[in-house]
Every structure is written in C-alpha cells, then in structure tokens.
Amino acid sequence: MPEINVFEPYVKNKPIEEVLETMKSIQSDIKFIKEYIRKIEIRKQLEEEKQKEIENEYVKPTPGWFW
C-alpha cells in the first residue's frame, strides 16, 4: 500500500500558482526582448546620424570662374 503524505497539499503548488509563476517569467522575458529591440533601434539611429554627419562634412568642389 502506498504511503500517504499528509503534507503534500501544503507543499505542492496549486495549478493557478504555477500559471502565475510562468506568466511572471514570460513577462520578464518580454521585457528583456523589448529592451534589446530598443537598444538595436538606437544603435541603428546613431549609425544613420553618423553617416549623415560624414556626408554633410564632405564639401563638393563647385566650379568657379577659374575652372
């Protein structure tokens, strides 16, 4: 005959508690993913700004009266 553990209902998580724990972990994962995407977007934006600055620094020679 199997032994009956009297404390099992108190030790074992209820199904709703398990769901809540998984939801918390999923929420933290989503938060991490959002922050990572923001960082990538900011990097791209900074790279584009650097490219624009480099393009604006280049001065095209204008044909003057001598040429």
C-alpha positions in Angstrom: 0.0 0.0 0.0 1.5 3.4 -0.9 2.3 5.8 1.8 0.1 8.9 2.0 1.9 12.1 2.5 -0.2 14.3 4.8 1.8 17.5 3.9 1.5 17.1 0.2 -1.3 19.6 -0.3 0.7 22.2 1.5 4.0 21.6 -0.3 2.7 21.3 -3.8 1.8 24.4 -5.8 -1.7 24.8 -6.9 -2.3 25.0 -10.6 -3.1 28.7 -10.6 0.2 29.4 -8.7 2.1 27.5 -11.4 0.4 29.6 -14.1 1.1 32.8 -12.3 4.8 31.8 -12.0 5.1 31.0 -15.7 3.3 34.3 -16.5 5.9 36.2 -14.4 8.7 34.5 -16.2 7.1 35.2 -19.6 6.6 38.9 -18.7 10.3 39.2 -17.7 11.3 37.6 -21.0 9.1 40.0 -22.9 10.6 43.0 -21.0 14.1 41.8 -21.8 13.2 41.4 -25.5 11.7 44.9 -25.7 14.8 46.4 -24.1 17.0 44.6 -26.6 15.0 45.7 -29.6 15.1 49.4 -28.3 18.9 49.1 -28.0 19.2 47.8 -31.5 16.9 50.6 -32.8 19.0 53.2 -31.0 22.2 51.8 -32.5 20.8 51.9 -36.0 19.7 55.5 -35.4 23.1 56.5 -34.2 24.8 54.9 -37.2 22.4 56.7 -39.5 23.2 60.0 -37.8 27.0 59.4 -38.1 26.5 58.6 -41.8 24.6 61.9 -42.3 27.3 63.8 -40.5 30.0 62.3 -42.7 28.0 63.1 -45.8 27.4 66.7 -44.6 31.2 67.2 -43.8 32.2 66.4 -47.4 32.3 69.6 -49.4 31.8 69.2 -53.1 34.0 71.4 -55.2 32.0 74.0 -57.0 33.1 75.1 -60.4 34.5 78.6 -60.0 35.4 81.2 -62.5 38.9 79.7 -62.9 37.8 76.1 -63.9 
